[in-house]
Amino acid sequence: MTVRVLKGSKQEIAEKVAGISGEIHEAIVFIEEPSDAPPATVEELFAEMEPYMVHVGNADYSREALYTRMEGE
């Protein structure tokens, strides 16, 4: 499986997706809300992505743990 990040206008992204060979199973789309709508909070964004996130056993997902080098790194 290959992961790609496509950026551009809706038309540009659609053209890039149409040009990809192989089968596409899923896409995550970030939609910029109109300026009169309140922006989504970080918590809301992560809540929407929760079903697609991987959590392993007793792993420490804190910011400190993610950015601290472990022995051997």
ChimeraX attribute file (.defattr): number of C-alpha atoms within 10 A of each C-alpha:
attribute: neighborCount
match mode: 1-to-1
recipient: residues
	/A:1	6
	/A:2	4
	/A:3	6
	/A:4	8
	/A:5	7
	/A:6	12
	/A:7	9
	/A:8	9
	/A:9	9
	/A:10	10
	/A:11	9
	/A:12	12
	/A:13	14
	/A:14	12
	/A:15	11
	/A:16	13
	/A:17	14
	/A:18	10
	/A:19	9
	/A:20	9
	/A:21	7
	/A:22	7
	/A:23	7
	/A:24	11
	/A:25	5
	/A:26	6
	/A:27	10
	/A:28	8
	/A:29	7
	/A:30	7
	/A:31	7
	/A:32	9
	/A:33	10
	/A:34	8
	/A:35	7
	/A:36	6
	/A:37	8
	/A:38	8
	/A:39	11
	/A:40	10
	/A:41	9
	/A:42	8
	/A:43	9
	/A:44	11
	/A:45	11
	/A:46	12
	/A:47	11
	/A:48	9
	/A:49	11
	/A:50	11
	/A:51	8
	/A:52	9
	/A:53	8
	/A:54	6
	/A:55	10
	/A:56	7
	/A:57	5
	/A:58	6
	/A:59	8
	/A:60	11
	/A:61	11
	/A:62	8
	/A:63	8
	/A:64	9
	/A:65	11
	/A:66	10
	/A:67	9
	/A:68	9
	/A:69	9
	/A:70	8
	/A:71	5
	/A:72	4
	/A:73	5
